[in-house]
Amino acid sequence: MKHGILFSAWLALAQAAPPQARLGPLDELLPWYDPGGCSGLYTEQCMGSASFCATRDREPCLAMRRAPPRHLDAEAENVGERGLG
């Protein structure tokens, strides 16, 4: 009997919504991965999100991910150092 009560309590906790389920809409998007430079693995973390989505239905695949980070080129990064920004 005691084990049945403990199991019921554990089951109720296991079925409760995890904290991730309460996140806002921005946090529901999948992360964006840059190519990792690895070879032989066909995972998104290895290939990068852009290449991974190119092997699938591209537009819906990209829509499920956060926007890629903006990488500034070397000239744009140095604007502040040259006193122009």
DAQUI-V57060 format. One record per pair of residues at least 12 apart in sequence whose ideal C-beta (glycine too) atoms are under 10 Angstrom apart, sorted by the first residue. I is the first residue (numbers start at 1). J is the second residue. Records with the same first field share a line. If there is no record, write none. Layout:
I: J  J
This chain:
26: 66
27: 66
28: 64  66
29: 63  64  65  66  67
30: 44  49  61  64  65  66
31: 44  45  49  65  66
32: 44  48  49  50  62  65  66  67  68  69
33: 45  46  47  48  49  50  51  52  65  68
34: 48  49  50  68  69  71
35: 47  48  49  50  51  52
36: 48
42: 55
44: 56  61  65
48: 68
49: 61  62  64  65  66  68
50: 62  65  68
52: 65
53: 65
